[in-house]
């Protein structure tokens, strides 16, 4: 493969990767949990390949320097941005993914190094999916096991969802019947159209 073709391929993969980042900021992503991870890993692998293959080029050395500087700068402020990047590129803090039907899926995950576990609901929209709701997992746990969060131990907070069934879905809310610790309860998640509500 000629160097020109390698660069063109890398630029195309980078554009797809950047489009995924832009989608993410707007609560969208490509359909399916592993689709994004495959794009991220492919971009990372191609980045390493292109740096090794074209190392003699000054532009590549400068690009490598920028990447290294970016990683170092992300480590300096208590490593929070670095852990966010690590979480973005890996499946470390993704605890569970449950498909409710062909249109909806839920994910129990921790979105950041200092974040508490959350439940996120995704709606499929063609080749994309949109996060339509997110809520701290402990709120779902409180409702299902009928106890206030102050009485829920750390071990219980880590209990996984045994079962989740879609009960209802409309433009305002989505009802899911959860089974956790052998107890069942329906929880209604608010369907958020305006994510600025969280600010």
Backbone as a printed PyTorch tensor [residue, N CA C, xyz], in Angstrom:
tensor([[[  0.8420,  -1.1880,   0.0000],
         [  0.0000,   0.0000,   0.0000],
         [  0.8860,   1.2500,   0.0000]],

        [[  0.6510,   2.1400,  -0.9240],
         [  1.4550,   3.3460,  -1.0350],
         [  1.1430,   4.2880,   0.1320]],

        [[  2.1520,   5.1040,   0.4630],
         [  2.0010,   6.0500,   1.5720],
         [  0.7990,   6.9730,   1.3890]],

        [[  0.5680,   7.3940,   0.1520],
         [ -0.5610,   8.2970,  -0.1370],
         [ -1.8870,   7.6270,   0.2010]],

        [[ -2.0180,   6.3550,  -0.1780],
         [ -3.2470,   5.6110,   0.1190],
         [ -3.4250,   5.3940,   1.6220]],

        [[ -2.3080,   5.1660,   2.3180],
         [ -2.3600,   4.9850,   3.7750],
         [ -2.8750,   6.2660,   4.4370]],

        [[ -2.3440,   7.3990,   3.9950],
         [ -2.7580,   8.6930,   4.5660],
         [ -4.2290,   8.9650,   4.2820]],

        [[ -4.6780,   8.6840,   3.0570],
         [ -6.0920,   8.9000,   2.6950],
         [ -6.9960,   8.0160,   3.5500]],

        [[ -6.6080,   6.7390,   3.7120],
         [ -7.3840,   5.8100,   4.5510],
         [ -7.4450,   6.3180,   5.9860]],

        [[ -6.3020,   6.7720,   6.4850],
         [ -6.2450,   7.2800,   7.8600],
         [ -7.1200,   8.5280,   8.0260]],

        [[ -7.0890,   9.4170,   7.0510],
         [ -7.9160,  10.6230,   7.1110],
         [ -9.4030,  10.2880,   7.1140]],

        [[ -9.7840,   9.2840,   6.3170],
         [-11.1960,   8.8510,   6.2980],
         [-11.6140,   8.2830,   7.6520]],

        [[-10.7690,   7.4390,   8.2320],
         [-11.0570,   6.8640,   9.5460],
         [-11.1190,   7.9680,  10.6100]],

        [[-10.2270,   8.9400,  10.4930],
         [-10.2110,  10.0720,  11.4370],
         [-11.5000,  10.8840,  11.3210]],

        [[-11.9820,  11.0970,  10.0860],
         [-13.2440,  11.8240,   9.8920],
         [-14.4170,  11.0790,  10.5240]],

        [[-14.4450,   9.7450,  10.3530],
         [-15.5040,   8.9330,  10.9680],
         [-15.4070,   9.0300,  12.4880]],

        [[-14.1690,   8.9530,  13.0000],
         [-13.9360,   9.0560,  14.4420],
         [-14.3970,  10.4100,  14.9800]],

        [[-14.0520,  11.4910,  14.2700],
         [-14.4540,  12.8330,  14.6950],
         [-15.9720,  13.0140,  14.6140]],

        [[-16.5990,  12.4010,  13.6000],
         [-18.0620,  12.4830,  13.4960],
         [-18.7150,  11.7990,  14.6900]],

        [[-18.0990,  10.7050,  15.1540],
         [-18.6020,  10.0000,  16.3290],
         [-18.4880,  10.8790,  17.5760]],

        [[-17.3690,  11.6210,  17.7020],
         [-17.1730,  12.5300,  18.8420],
         [-18.2370,  13.6240,  18.8270]],

        [[-18.4910,  14.2040,  17.6460],
         [-19.5050,  15.2540,  17.5080],
         [-20.8850,  14.7050,  17.8510]],

        [[-21.2060,  13.5080,  17.3530],
         [-22.4900,  12.8770,  17.6700],
         [-22.6370,  12.6830,  19.1700]],

        [[-21.5560,  12.2440,  19.8140],
         [-21.5570,  11.9830,  21.2540],
         [-21.9110,  13.2300,  22.0480]],

        [[-21.3810,  14.3810,  21.6320],
         [-21.6850,  15.6370,  22.3140],
         [-23.1550,  16.0260,  22.1650]],

        [[-23.8310,  15.4790,  21.1650],
         [-25.2410,  15.7770,  20.9230],
         [-26.1620,  14.6280,  21.3300]],

        [[-25.6590,  13.7500,  22.2270],
         [-26.4160,  12.6150,  22.7790],
         [-26.7320,  11.5400,  21.7440]],

        [[-26.0480,  11.5530,  20.6020],
         [-26.2090,  10.5220,  19.5780],
         [-24.9480,   9.6810,  19.5070]],

        [[-25.0690,   8.5260,  18.8930],
         [-23.9060,   7.7010,  18.5840],
         [-24.3040,   6.7820,  17.4330]],

        [[-23.3270,   6.0670,  16.8790],
         [-23.6690,   5.0780,  15.8640],
         [-24.3590,   3.9140,  16.5550]],

        [[-25.2470,   3.2570,  15.8280],
         [-26.0880,   2.2280,  16.4300],
         [-25.2650,   1.0550,  16.9630]],

        [[-25.5910,   0.6300,  18.1850],
         [-24.9160,  -0.5050,  18.7970],
         [-23.7540,  -0.0880,  19.6590]],

        [[-23.5950,  -0.7210,  20.8030],
         [-22.5420,  -0.3530,  21.7500],
         [-21.1520,  -0.5500,  21.1540]],

        [[-20.9190,  -1.6830,  20.5030],
         [-19.5750,  -1.9950,  20.0100],
         [-19.2050,  -1.2610,  18.7280]],

        [[-20.1770,  -0.6720,  18.0340],
         [-19.8720,   0.0800,  16.8140],
         [-18.9100,   1.2170,  17.1190]],

        [[-19.2270,   1.9990,  18.1490],
         [-18.3550,   3.1100,  18.5420],
         [-16.9900,   2.6120,  18.9860]],

        [[-16.9730,   1.5330,  19.7510],
         [-15.7000,   1.0040,  20.2500],
         [-14.8230,   0.5160,  19.0940]],

        [[-15.4260,  -0.1100,  18.0880],
         [-14.6730,  -0.5810,  16.9200],
         [-14.0560,   0.6080,  16.1780]],

        [[-14.8440,   1.6870,  16.0050],
         [-14.3300,   2.8940,  15.3400],
         [-13.1610,   3.4730,  16.1420]],

        [[-13.3270,   3.5430,  17.4650],
         [-12.2740,   4.1070,  18.3240],
         [-11.0000,   3.2650,  18.2630]],

        [[-11.1360,   1.9520,  18.3840],
         [ -9.9770,   1.0580,  18.3710],
         [ -9.2870,   1.0570,  17.0030]],

        [[-10.1150,   1.1280,  15.9380],
         [ -9.5600,   1.1670,  14.5800],
         [ -8.7410,   2.4470,  14.3800]],

        [[ -9.2940,   3.5910,  14.8480],
         [ -8.5610,   4.8560,  14.7380],
         [ -7.2600,   4.7970,  15.5350]],

        [[ -7.3220,   4.2350,  16.7370],
         [ -6.1340,   4.1180,  17.5840],
         [ -5.0720,   3.2310,  16.9200]],

        [[ -5.4910,   2.0910,  16.3910],
         [ -4.5620,   1.1640,  15.7190],
         [ -3.9480,   1.8100,  14.4800]],

        [[ -4.7800,   2.5160,  13.7050],
         [ -4.2760,   3.1940,  12.5020],
         [ -3.3210,   4.3240,  12.8570]],

        [[ -3.5810,   4.9980,  13.9750],
         [ -2.6980,   6.0760,  14.4310],
         [ -1.3090,   5.5160,  14.7360]],

        [[ -1.2790,   4.4170,  15.4830],
         [  0.0020,   3.7680,  15.8150],
         [  0.7010,   3.3080,  14.5390]],

        [[ -0.0670,   2.6860,  13.6290],
         [  0.5000,   2.1790,  12.3730],
         [  1.1070,   3.2950,  11.5280]],

        [[  0.3500,   4.3960,  11.3860],
         [  0.8160,   5.4820,  10.5150],
         [  2.0390,   6.1780,  11.1190]],

        [[  2.1040,   6.2730,  12.4440],
         [  3.2760,   6.8870,  13.0950],
         [  4.5210,   6.0270,  12.8720]],

        [[  4.3700,   4.7140,  13.0070],
         [  5.5080,   3.8060,  12.8030],
         [  5.9190,   3.7860,  11.3240]],

        [[  4.9280,   3.6730,  10.4470],
         [  5.1930,   3.5500,   9.0100],
         [  5.8320,   4.8180,   8.4210]],

        [[  5.3530,   5.9870,   8.8640],
         [  5.8160,   7.2450,   8.2580],
         [  6.6300,   8.0920,   9.2340]],

        [[  7.3390,   7.4320,  10.1370],
         [  8.0640,   8.1320,  11.2030],
         [  9.0920,   9.1470,  10.6800]],

        [[  9.6490,   8.9130,   9.5270],
         [ 10.7030,   9.8060,   9.0000],
         [ 10.1550,  11.1640,   8.5620]],

        [[  8.8530,  11.2530,   8.3610],
         [  8.2480,  12.5150,   7.9310],
         [  8.1530,  13.4830,   9.1180]],

        [[  8.5010,  14.7340,   8.8860],
         [  8.4560,  15.7440,   9.9510],
         [  7.0290,  15.9670,  10.4640]],

        [[  6.0670,  15.9460,   9.5520],
         [  4.6650,  16.1620,   9.9350],
         [  4.1860,  15.0770,  10.9090]],

        [[  4.6220,  13.8410,  10.6870],
         [  4.2350,  12.7230,  11.5540],
         [  4.8660,  12.8830,  12.9340]],

        [[  6.1110,  13.3140,  12.9660],
         [  6.7860,  13.5460,  14.2470],
         [  6.0830,  14.6460,  15.0400]],

        [[  5.6610,  15.7020,  14.3290],
         [  4.9330,  16.7980,  14.9810],
         [  3.5760,  16.3090,  15.4970]],

        [[  2.8970,  15.4880,  14.6860],
         [  1.5930,  14.9170,  15.0680],
         [  1.7440,  14.0360,  16.3090]],

        [[  2.7790,  13.2140,  16.3150],
         [  3.0640,  12.3560,  17.4670],
         [  3.3140,  13.2080,  18.7190]],

        [[  4.0750,  14.2970,  18.5400],
         [  4.3530,  15.2130,  19.6530],
         [  3.0780,  15.8110,  20.2170]],

        [[  2.1430,  16.1930,  19.3170],
         [  0.8580,  16.7510,  19.7540],
         [  0.0370,  15.7210,  20.5350]],

        [[  0.0240,  14.4850,  20.0470],
         [ -0.7170,  13.4220,  20.7410],
         [ -0.1460,  13.1630,  22.1320]],

        [[  1.1820,  13.0840,  22.2170],
         [  1.8380,  12.8550,  23.5110],
         [  1.5710,  14.0240,  24.4570]],

        [[  1.6750,  15.2580,  23.9250],
         [  1.4080,  16.4510,  24.7410],
         [ -0.0340,  16.4420,  25.2530]],

        [[ -0.9610,  16.0370,  24.3900],
         [ -2.3700,  15.9490,  24.7930],
         [ -2.5760,  14.9560,  25.9270]],

        [[ -1.9090,  13.7990,  25.8310],
         [ -2.0140,  12.7820,  26.8940],
         [ -1.4200,  13.3100,  28.1990]],

        [[ -0.2600,  13.9570,  28.1110],
         [  0.3910,  14.5020,  29.3170],
         [ -0.4880,  15.5770,  29.9620]],

        [[ -1.0450,  16.4700,  29.1420],
         [ -1.9120,  17.5310,  29.6740],
         [ -3.1790,  16.9620,  30.3060]],

        [[ -3.6720,  15.8220,  29.7780],
         [ -4.8750,  15.2090,  30.3560],
         [ -4.5720,  14.5450,  31.7000]],

        [[ -3.2910,  14.2160,  31.9480],
         [ -2.8990,  13.5850,  33.2100],
         [ -2.7160,  14.6290,  34.3210]],

        [[ -2.2820,  15.8400,  33.9470],
         [ -1.9320,  16.8610,  34.9470],
         [ -3.0720,  17.2450,  35.9030]],

        [[ -4.2940,  17.5740,  35.4180],
         [ -5.3410,  17.9780,  36.3720],
         [ -5.9810,  16.7680,  37.0720]],

        [[ -5.2660,  16.1900,  38.0180],
         [ -5.7310,  15.0510,  38.8190],
         [ -6.0850,  13.8180,  37.9760]],

        [[ -5.6130,  13.7700,  36.7490],
         [ -5.8230,  12.6490,  35.8190],
         [ -7.2780,  12.4510,  35.4120]],

        [[ -8.1460,  13.4020,  35.7310],
         [ -9.5700,  13.2470,  35.4120],
         [ -9.8080,  13.1680,  33.9040]],

        [[ -9.2530,  14.1080,  33.0770],
         [ -9.4500,  13.9720,  31.6250],
         [ -8.8470,  12.6830,  31.0710]],

        [[ -7.7020,  12.2520,  31.6510],
         [ -7.0640,  11.0200,  31.1850],
         [ -7.9740,   9.8160,  31.4220]],

        [[ -8.5710,   9.7430,  32.6220],
         [ -9.4810,   8.6340,  32.9200],
         [-10.7440,   8.7070,  32.0580]],

        [[-11.1700,   9.9320,  31.7280],
         [-12.3260,  10.0920,  30.8290],
         [-11.9940,   9.5280,  29.4470]],

        [[-10.7630,   9.8190,  28.9560],
         [-10.3180,   9.2630,  27.6670],
         [-10.2290,   7.7470,  27.7250]],

        [[ -9.6810,   7.2450,  28.8300],
         [ -9.5460,   5.7970,  29.0110],
         [-10.9140,   5.1230,  28.9960]],

        [[-11.8730,   5.7460,  29.6810],
         [-13.2390,   5.2130,  29.7190],
         [-13.8830,   5.2650,  28.3300]],

        [[-13.5890,   6.3520,  27.5760],
         [-14.1640,   6.5390,  26.2440],
         [-13.6890,   5.4610,  25.2720]],

        [[-12.4080,   5.0930,  25.3700],
         [-11.8250,   4.1300,  24.4440],
         [-11.9730,   2.6790,  24.8960]],

        [[-12.4280,   2.4520,  26.1280],
         [-12.4830,   1.0790,  26.6350],
         [-13.8800,   0.7310,  27.1340]],

        [[-14.0110,  -0.4830,  27.6260],
         [-15.2890,  -0.9450,  28.1890],
         [-15.1700,  -1.1330,  29.7090]],

        [[-14.1660,  -0.4910,  30.3150],
         [-13.8670,  -0.6880,  31.7330],
         [-15.0710,  -0.4150,  32.6300]],

        [[-15.7220,   0.7450,  32.4400],
         [-16.8140,   1.1300,  33.3360],
         [-18.1980,   0.8420,  32.7580]],

        [[-18.2730,  -0.0790,  31.8190],
         [-19.5640,  -0.4940,  31.2830],
         [-19.9320,  -1.8210,  31.9320]],

        [[-20.9040,  -1.7710,  32.8250],
         [-21.2320,  -2.9470,  33.6200],
         [-22.2470,  -3.8770,  32.9430]],

        [[-23.2600,  -3.2960,  32.3250],
         [-24.3160,  -4.1110,  31.7200],
         [-24.9230,  -3.4170,  30.5120]],

        [[-25.3060,  -4.2120,  29.5240],
         [-26.0480,  -3.7180,  28.3750],
         [-27.2010,  -4.6770,  28.1360]],

        [[-28.4250,  -4.1430,  28.1280],
         [-29.6140,  -4.9920,  27.9730],
         [-30.4640,  -4.4390,  26.8400]],

        [[-30.7830,  -5.2980,  25.8950],
         [-31.6620,  -4.9140,  24.7920],
         [-33.1120,  -5.1180,  25.2330]],

        [[-33.9150,  -4.0510,  25.1630],
         [-35.3320,  -4.1410,  25.5520],
         [-36.1820,  -4.6350,  24.3860]],

        [[-35.8620,  -4.1520,  23.1980],
         [-36.4860,  -4.6150,  21.9510],
         [-35.6330,  -4.0870,  20.8000]],

        [[-36.1790,  -4.0810,  19.5890],
         [-35.3980,  -3.6260,  18.4310],
         [-35.1450,  -2.1230,  18.4410]],

        [[-35.8950,  -1.3970,  19.2740],
         [-35.7920,   0.0640,  19.2640],
         [-35.0350,   0.6310,  20.4680]],

        [[-35.1470,  -0.0340,  21.6130],
         [-34.5570,   0.5130,  22.8400],
         [-33.5690,  -0.4530,  23.4860]],

        [[-32.5270,   0.1310,  24.1010],
         [-31.6090,  -0.6520,  24.9190],
         [-31.2030,   0.1810,  26.1250]],

        [[-30.8070,  -0.4990,  27.2000],
         [-30.3270,   0.2270,  28.3730],
         [-28.8870,  -0.1790,  28.6550]],

        [[-28.1960,   0.7240,  29.3290],
         [-26.8030,   0.4730,  29.6840],
         [-26.5820,   0.9360,  31.1240]],

        [[-26.0200,   0.0630,  31.9370],
         [-25.6210,   0.4440,  33.2970],
         [-24.1230,   0.6540,  33.2500]],

        [[-23.7020,   1.8910,  33.4950],
         [-22.2860,   2.2240,  33.3330],
         [-21.9010,   3.3790,  34.2530]],

        [[-20.6160,   3.6320,  34.3210],
         [-20.1060,   4.8000,  35.0340],
         [-19.4740,   5.7010,  33.9840]],

        [[-20.0680,   6.8850,  33.7140],
         [-19.5980,   7.7210,  32.6080],
         [-18.2590,   8.4130,  32.8110]],

        [[-17.7660,   8.4780,  34.0330],
         [-16.4920,   9.1410,  34.2810],
         [-15.8390,   8.6240,  35.5410]],

        [[-14.5700,   8.9900,  35.7110],
         [-13.7900,   8.4840,  36.8380],
         [-14.4040,   8.8340,  38.1910]],

        [[-14.9890,  10.0220,  38.2950],
         [-15.5650,  10.4560,  39.5690],
         [-17.0880,  10.3520,  39.5950]],

        [[-17.6590,   9.7640,  38.5630],
         [-19.1210,   9.6420,  38.4740],
         [-19.6290,   8.3960,  39.1880]],

        [[-20.8890,   8.4580,  39.5880],
         [-21.5520,   7.2900,  40.1600],
         [-22.2040,   6.5090,  39.0220]],

        [[-22.4240,   5.1930,  39.2050],
         [-23.0680,   4.3980,  38.1500],
         [-24.4160,   4.9880,  37.7290]],

        [[-24.6860,   4.9120,  36.4410],
         [-25.9240,   5.4460,  35.8880],
         [-26.6150,   4.4100,  35.0090]],

        [[-27.8960,   4.6680,  34.7910],
         [-28.6590,   3.9250,  33.7960],
         [-28.8950,   4.8900,  32.6410]],

        [[-28.5300,   4.4730,  31.4350],
         [-28.7870,   5.2850,  30.2440],
         [-29.6730,   4.4770,  29.3100]],

        [[-30.6400,   5.1590,  28.7090],
         [-31.5400,   4.5040,  27.7530],
         [-31.2750,   5.0740,  26.3730]],

        [[-31.1170,   4.1760,  25.4060],
         [-30.8240,   4.5700,  24.0350],
         [-31.9680,   4.1390,  23.1180]],

        [[-32.3200,   5.0420,  22.1950],
         [-33.3430,   4.7390,  21.1910],
         [-32.6750,   4.6460,  19.8290]],

        [[-32.9630,   3.5710,  19.0960],
         [-32.3730,   3.3610,  17.7710],
         [-33.0400,   4.2830,  16.7620]],

        [[-32.2260,   4.9180,  15.9380],
         [-32.7400,   5.7980,  14.8730],
         [-31.9280,   5.5240,  13.6090]],

        [[-32.2940,   4.4790,  12.8840],
         [-31.5470,   4.0810,  11.6840],
         [-30.1700,   3.5660,  12.0670]],

        [[-29.1220,   4.1490,  11.4670],
         [-27.7580,   3.7110,  11.8020],
         [-27.2360,   4.4070,  13.0630]],

        [[-28.0530,   5.2930,  13.6210],
         [-27.6670,   6.0080,  14.8320],
         [-28.5240,   5.5590,  16.0070]],

        [[-28.1120,   5.9610,  17.1920],
         [-28.9530,   5.8080,  18.3620],
         [-28.7950,   7.0590,  19.2110]],

        [[-29.8670,   7.4140,  19.9410],
         [-29.8470,   8.6210,  20.7550],
         [-30.0720,   8.2570,  22.2110]],

        [[-29.2620,   8.8570,  23.0930],
         [-29.4940,   8.6620,  24.5200],
         [-30.6600,   9.5470,  24.9100]],

        [[-31.7810,   8.9410,  25.3000],
         [-32.9880,   9.7050,  25.5910],
         [-33.2170,   9.8910,  27.0890]],

        [[-32.4650,   9.1580,  27.8950],
         [-32.6290,   9.3120,  29.3380],
         [-31.3850,   8.8180,  30.0570]],

        [[-31.0690,   9.4650,  31.1710],
         [-30.0100,   8.9720,  32.0480],
         [-30.3810,   9.3210,  33.4790]],

        [[-30.0300,   8.4380,  34.3930],
         [-30.4050,   8.6190,  35.7910],
         [-29.4220,   7.8360,  36.6620]],

        [[-29.0950,   8.3220,  37.8580],
         [-28.2280,   7.5360,  38.7430],
         [-28.8430,   6.1720,  39.0500]],

        [[-28.0150,   5.1470,  38.9990],
         [-28.5000,   3.7770,  39.2240],
         [-29.1340,   3.6200,  40.6000]],

        [[-28.6390,   4.3550,  41.5950],
         [-29.1640,   4.2160,  42.9550],
         [-30.6370,   4.6270,  43.0280]],

        [[-31.0800,   5.5350,  42.1530],
         [-32.4920,   5.9290,  42.1410],
         [-33.3830,   4.7810,  41.6870]],

        [[-32.9150,   4.0360,  40.7000],
         [-33.6570,   2.8550,  40.2450],
         [-33.6530,   1.8090,  41.3530]],

        [[-32.5010,   1.6330,  41.9790],
         [-32.3490,   0.6680,  43.0740],
         [-33.2950,   0.9890,  44.2210]],

        [[-33.3850,   2.2680,  44.6060],
         [-34.2950,   2.7010,  45.6800],
         [-35.7300,   2.2900,  45.3810]],

        [[-36.1530,   2.5410,  44.1540],
         [-37.5370,   2.2520,  43.7460],
         [-37.8080,   0.7480,  43.7400]],

        [[-36.8560,  -0.0220,  43.2260],
         [-37.0720,  -1.4670,  43.0840],
         [-37.0450,  -2.1880,  44.4250]],

        [[-36.0460,  -1.8890,  45.2590],
         [-35.9540,  -2.6280,  46.5250],
         [-36.6750,  -1.9250,  47.6750]],

        [[-37.3050,  -0.7680,  47.3630],
         [-38.1560,  -0.0510,  48.3250],
         [-37.4180,   0.3400,  49.6070]],

        [[-36.2100,   0.9090,  49.4070],
         [-35.4410,   1.3970,  50.5550],
         [-34.7540,   2.6930,  50.1770]],

        [[-34.6120,   3.6480,  51.1170],
         [-33.8940,   4.8890,  50.7990],
         [-32.4130,   4.6110,  50.5660]],

        [[-31.7770,   5.4600,  49.7700],
         [-30.3730,   5.2290,  49.3930],
         [-29.4450,   5.1510,  50.6000]],

        [[-29.7930,   5.8510,  51.6880],
         [-28.9480,   5.8250,  52.8790],
         [-28.8660,   4.4280,  53.4960]],

        [[-29.8940,   3.5960,  53.2460],
         [-29.9370,   2.2340,  53.7890],
         [-29.4200,   1.1850,  52.8060]],

        [[-28.9620,   1.6230,  51.6480],
         [-28.4610,   0.6830,  50.6320],
         [-26.9420,   0.5940,  50.7610]],

        [[-26.4460,  -0.5930,  51.0350],
         [-25.0060,  -0.7860,  51.2390],
         [-24.2360,  -0.6800,  49.9250]],

        [[-22.9180,  -0.5530,  50.0290],
         [-22.0560,  -0.4600,  48.8360],
         [-22.1700,  -1.7230,  47.9950]],

        [[-22.2180,  -2.8910,  48.6510],
         [-22.3610,  -4.1570,  47.9160],
         [-23.6770,  -4.1960,  47.1540]],

        [[-24.7540,  -3.7090,  47.7890],
         [-26.0660,  -3.7070,  47.1300],
         [-26.0900,  -2.7340,  45.9560]],

        [[-25.3520,  -1.6350,  46.0670],
         [-25.2890,  -0.6600,  44.9720],
         [-24.6130,  -1.2470,  43.7360]],

        [[-23.8160,  -2.2910,  43.9530],
         [-23.1380,  -2.9550,  42.8370],
         [-23.9180,  -4.1450,  42.2830]],

        [[-25.0840,  -4.4130,  42.8670],
         [-25.9150,  -5.5180,  42.3730],
         [-26.3320,  -5.2410,  40.9280]],

        [[-26.2520,  -6.2540,  40.1030],
         [-26.6120,  -6.0700,  38.6920],
         [-28.1160,  -6.2160,  38.4830]],

        [[-28.5530,  -5.7590,  37.3370],
         [-29.9550,  -5.9010,  36.9490],
         [-30.1610,  -7.3370,  36.4890]],

        [[-31.0760,  -8.0450,  37.1230],
         [-31.3400,  -9.4300,  36.7330],
         [-32.1790,  -9.4930,  35.4610]],

        [[-33.0860,  -8.5310,  35.3450],
         [-34.0080,  -8.5390,  34.2110],
         [-34.5610,  -7.1350,  34.0070]],

        [[-34.8170,  -6.7640,  32.7610],
         [-35.4360,  -5.4780,  32.4500],
         [-36.3830,  -5.6680,  31.2800]],

        [[-37.6380,  -5.2260,  31.4640],
         [-38.6540,  -5.3740,  30.4140],
         [-39.2810,  -4.0190,  30.1150]],

        [[-39.4630,  -3.7350,  28.8310],
         [-40.1230,  -2.5060,  28.4230],
         [-41.6240,  -2.6340,  28.6900]],

        [[-42.1670,  -1.6630,  29.4170],
         [-43.5900,  -1.6680,  29.7490],
         [-44.3420,  -0.6720,  28.8770]],

        [[-43.7890,   0.5390,  28.7450],
         [-44.4270,   1.5630,  27.9200],
         [-43.3840,   2.5600,  27.4360]],

        [[-43.7110,   3.2210,  26.3430],
         [-42.8120,   4.2490,  25.8030],
         [-43.6350,   5.2880,  25.0620]],

        [[-43.4190,   6.5540,  25.4080],
         [-44.0330,   7.6490,  24.6770],
         [-43.0440,   8.8110,  24.6390]],

        [[-43.4790,   9.9670,  24.1230],
         [-42.5400,  11.0770,  23.9570],
         [-42.0940,  11.6790,  25.2910]],

        [[-42.8550,  11.4340,  26.3630],
         [-42.5250,  12.0170,  27.6680],
         [-41.7430,  11.0890,  28.5940]],

        [[-42.0390,   9.7890,  28.5180],
         [-41.3870,   8.8640,  29.4540],
         [-41.3030,   7.4590,  28.8700]],

        [[-40.4660,   6.6590,  29.5030],
         [-40.3420,   5.2560,  29.1230],
         [-40.3880,   4.4290,  30.4080]],

        [[-41.3210,   3.4790,  30.4610],
         [-41.4900,   2.6540,  31.6480],
         [-40.7900,   1.3150,  31.4840]],

        [[-39.9560,   0.9770,  32.4630],
         [-39.2160,  -0.2900,  32.4280],
         [-39.4390,  -1.0280,  33.7350]],

        [[-39.7790,  -2.3000,  33.6160],
         [-39.8980,  -3.1340,  34.8080],
         [-38.5380,  -3.7720,  35.0810]],

        [[-37.9530,  -3.4080,  36.2210],
         [-36.6460,  -3.9220,  36.6210],
         [-36.8010,  -5.0500,  37.6260]],

        [[-35.9140,  -6.0200,  37.5220],
         [-35.7910,  -7.0410,  38.5480],
         [-34.3590,  -6.9760,  39.0750]],

        [[-34.2490,  -6.5960,  40.3580],
         [-32.9450,  -6.4750,  41.0110],
         [-33.0630,  -7.1080,  42.3950]],

        [[-32.1140,  -7.9470,  42.7570],
         [-32.1140,  -8.6370,  44.0480],
         [-33.4430,  -9.3750,  44.2780]],

        [[-33.9470,  -9.9890,  43.1810],
         [-35.1790, -10.7820,  43.1800],
         [-36.4340,  -9.9730,  43.4850]],

        [[-36.3520,  -8.6520,  43.3410],
         [-37.5260,  -7.7910,  43.5300],
         [-37.8260,  -7.0890,  42.2200]],

        [[-39.1290,  -6.9190,  41.9400],
         [-39.5490,  -6.2870,  40.6890],
         [-40.3010,  -4.9980,  40.9610]],

        [[-40.0910,  -4.0230,  40.0680],
         [-40.7900,  -2.7500,  40.1830],
         [-40.6620,  -2.0110,  38.8520]],

        [[-41.7170,  -1.2680,  38.5080],
         [-41.6850,  -0.4690,  37.2790],
         [-41.1380,   0.9200,  37.6070]],

        [[-40.1830,   1.3640,  36.7980],
         [-39.5930,   2.6980,  36.9620],
         [-39.8480,   3.4730,  35.6760]],

        [[-40.3660,   4.7040,  35.8280],
         [-40.6310,   5.5460,  34.6590],
         [-39.5050,   6.5740,  34.4990]],

        [[-38.7850,   6.4550,  33.4070],
         [-37.6940,   7.3720,  33.0970],
         [-38.2370,   8.5400,  32.2750]],

        [[-37.8220,   9.7470,  32.6380],
         [-38.2170,  10.9220,  31.8620],
         [-37.4540,  10.9270,  30.5490]],

        [[-38.1860,  11.1160,  29.4700],
         [-37.5670,  11.2060,  28.1430],
         [-37.1070,  12.6440,  27.9580]],

        [[-35.8010,  12.8630,  27.9980],
         [-35.2620,  14.2160,  27.9470],
         [-34.9600,  14.6280,  26.5180]],

        [[-35.6830,  15.6280,  26.0730],
         [-35.4050,  16.1920,  24.7520],
         [-34.3590,  17.3040,  24.8750]],

        [[-34.4160,  18.0350,  26.0030],
         [-33.4760,  19.1350,  26.2070],
         [-32.4800,  18.7580,  27.2910]],

        [[-31.2440,  18.4570,  26.8770],
         [-30.2110,  18.0180,  27.8290],
         [-29.6520,  19.1670,  28.6470]],

        [[-30.0650,  20.4030,  28.3410],
         [-29.6340,  21.5420,  29.1540],
         [-30.3580,  21.5680,  30.4930]],

        [[-31.3760,  20.6740,  30.6620],
         [-32.0650,  20.5540,  31.9440],
         [-31.0940,  20.1390,  33.0370]],

        [[-30.0320,  19.4310,  32.6610],
         [-29.0790,  18.9090,  33.6410],
         [-28.1010,  19.9770,  34.1370]],

        [[-28.0250,  21.1130,  33.4510],
         [-27.0220,  22.1310,  33.8080],
         [-27.5070,  22.9890,  34.9630]]])
